[in-house]
Amino acid sequence: MELFDRPDTGEKALVVNLSINESFCEDGLNEFIQLVISANVELVATVKGARKQPDSKFFVGKGKLEEVRQILHESCADIVLFNHTLSPGQQRNLEAELEVRVLDRTNLILDIFAQRAQSFEGKLQVELAQLQHLSTRLIRGWTHLERQKGGIGLRGPGETQLETDRRLIGQRIRQIKSRLVKVNKQRNQGRRSRQRADVPTVSLVGYTNAGKSTLFNALTNSSIYVADQLFATLDTTLRQVKLPDYGELVLADTVGFIQGLPHELVAAFRSTLQETIEADLLLHVVDASSLNRQEQIREVNTVLKEIGADNIPQIMVYNKVDRLDSVEPHVDKDASGETTTVWLSAIMNNGMNLLLDSLSTRCHKENTRVRLVLKPSQAKLRAQLFDVAHILNEENRDDGCWVLDVRIHNKYKYLLNDVFSK
């Protein structure tokens, strides 16, 4: 089904960036240019400007529209990318005036996600986000959508093309959501088994291109895809990490966040982000060399709040210290001696021991190791401990008692009171 009669173009791009009622932000434009490069599009020209508020018809004013038209002709660009969110009407009017395809920031991010999705789940999530975004824009879509279907064999009860498109999109959205529910059930089974074995889960979060996947590879000796580009990672990857003097934990690498991340993507990727929502600890990875790192930290925390993960403990990991002058890997602690920040370089494998030691210390503080002697009458308690604790060793005595060496999370310490009270 062809939903749009749109120009089939998009190899060479002209970027439009306006400062709306504020001073020009070079970082915001640079980030958008990185998005363009990540979409495998050649940037041939950039148009800058300023307005107090967007024009309701074209977003840009008439003078700026003429400037875009002229540069478009001179540069031979065949697509115009706006570093803004356009309304359906503005997007339609711009395409009619410029006679090339026009995309806004949300469209570009969705396109990048569509290119990068590798797993079955990832592809479903991207398609869901695209359809949800599209369904909100059909009301003021292209003129052909408003034509009444007619002709021999086509006369029906009066359903317009717009209504047909909306109905078909709704059906596909329901199909995708149904498939994602099944995939999510499989994820939940794996998550419950880790919880029963009391294996801590640590999730990497952070702004896109902060170095999460590089850090993940360094910690787990893996070789997942790494690139110096935005949204190199879409699909969540889980690996075990051996901690010094503790045991194992599960580390999750997740999709990066960005300013203006489309809400459709956050909603569609919620099942993937469930590893973050239910993690015991978040490693908030920050590009220490970025001049805009404080804004990036705020943006990540905003998304974490949106998905309900803002109350999970965090350790800040300032990555890429090799790009900073006179900054060596080190650890910052609060007044109680708790690690708050680790400075390291994942690509140089420098400072990784500091992070591993910090994780081990935190896990030890959150767990209690103890030797227990259980009587035969305490078989129910033994079963409960096998469900929630990590059994390091078990011996069966001749008198029928069990001797257990266990490591148990402090939230389950109440079971130990039951053991000792018997």
Secondary structure, 3 states (H helix, E strand, C coil): CCCCCCCCCCCEEEEEEEEECCCCCHHHHHHHHHHHHHCCCEEEEEEEEEECCCECCCECCHHHHHHHHHHHHHHCCCEEEECCCCCHHHHHHHHHHHCCEEECHHHHHHHHHHHHCCCHHHHHHHHHHHHHHHHCCCCCCCHHHHCECCCCCCCCCCCEHHHHHHHHHHHHHHHHHHHHHHHHHHHHHHHHHHHHCCCCEEEEEEECCCCHHHHHHHHHCCCCCCCCCCCCCCCCEEEEEEECCCEEEEEEECCCECCCCCHHHHHHCCCCCHHHHCCCEEEEEEECCCCCHHHHHHHHHHHHHHCCCCCCCEEEEEECHHHCCCCCCEEEECCCCCEEEEECECCCCECHHHHHHHHHHHHHHCEEEEEEEECHHHHHHHHHHHHHCEEEEEEECCCCCEEEEEEEEHHHCHHHHHHHHC
